[in-house]
Amino acid sequence: MSAVIPFFEAGAVEPAATRAQFALPTAHPDCQRLAAGWMWVSFSALVGAGLFALLIVLARTPYVSSLFPTVDFFRSALVVHVDLSVLVWFFAFAGVLWSAASPPQWLTLGWAALTFTGAGALMLVLSPFIATGGPLMNNYIPVLQNRTFLAGLVLFGFGVGMAAFRGLVTLPGLLTRTECEDRATRFGLHAAAFATAMALLAYSWAFATIPYFVRGLAYCESLFWGGGHVMQFAYTSLMLVAWLWLATEVGARVPLTARVTTLFFALGVAPVLATPLIYLSYPTHSFDNMEAFTKMMRVGGGFAALPLGLAVTIGLWRSARPNPQVRPQFTALLWSLLLFAFGGGISFLIRESNTIITAHYHATGGAVSVAFMGAAYALLPRIGFGRADAKLARWQPTVYGVGQFFHILGLLWSGGYGVQRKVAGADQALHGFAQIAGMGLMGLGGLIAVVGGLMFLLVVFRAMRLRAR
């Protein structure tokens, strides 16, 4: 009789060699240097994002917001902050993971990808100071209407596409039938690279098919809507890889086999295959096109996150108290699970364009960020840097998580009282105590989250300066 591999393993004890572990492979020295370069880009992106986040929070906090002269200041800062803290930070850290897990092949392509991505990110940061052009607050990738910003965005996308392609062609173990400890995590990285390629295809398709008469905000909304939805599948796959790896790092036994985990990763990324069909079926700038991408993410977004998140939670529940050396990774994993579940619950409350939407994507984006922070602590000594400061790193995920929780709660509260998103200062129209209290809680939580982010940057910077022997 053939053996049956259960979805959730039974309580019987297996030999240690046969248990499904989800560790990333040890990086080759050449790949370590490449991953270290990507780590520097991700670190720099968070430095810039943190500075702009502080300005954004102050621009929306009651009584403090009156110190800022114009709403355009808030919107320009918001554009740069969103692009740095989501787009650049997430994909730069994806470059870290793809580089650390890949063999020393196509390294020239990897270094070229890093160069293009870093140069593009630098142009995004400098564009408000060296060129004129107002902000467009479209979804997913807001833009500044100047050539420097747009050229930097294209350059950044080209570099990310090169990195994703290298990940697709170099990451081994995709079709192996044997159980190996890194098979599932490798496939998760493949899934993220594939979703990234599909997102770039969506952007290119939209750019080629939007009618000439569509201009301004409507143009950018149509351009970035489809690819922006597809990008969420890449972010989720990367976060799930981090979850599984962090669970292994802290000693938790996730009750899933590598084969079943690989299946969940495949199901989680499968919806992006509908991307070409949507563009073939509906005009790019039409409501039907936008609704189709919304349904794709709403229906397929939980195919992998729900079962893998539940399995990781069960593994943590059954595990013993973690070693103090991996306490930062353990805390980061807990907060990532909590924030992602919180964001998923908030999504059911979305009815109109108010700060409830902002609360939802801050929760899910915060979950990805704190998962990457925990993964960074584990990766630093493995790509040639020193170890993270255990005392400071132990508290950092909690400070960041608590801040994000109150920030999200304030946005959720304010949205229930009709406060609109993407506005600041007097445009917020905060008349009642409930609206003022909600946005005040948002501001307090945001400031605490910024402190948590600065703590992370301090820990990482110290480790990067003290390179491992």
Helices and strands as residue ranges (DSSP letters): G 16-18, H 29-60, G 65-67, H 71-82, I 83-88, H 89-101, H 107-130, E 135-136, E 143-144, H 147-170, H 183-209, H 216-249, H 258-269, G 270-274, H 275-281, H 287-300, H 302-318, G 324-326, H 327-347, H 355-379, G 380-382, H 390-416, G 425-428, H 433-465
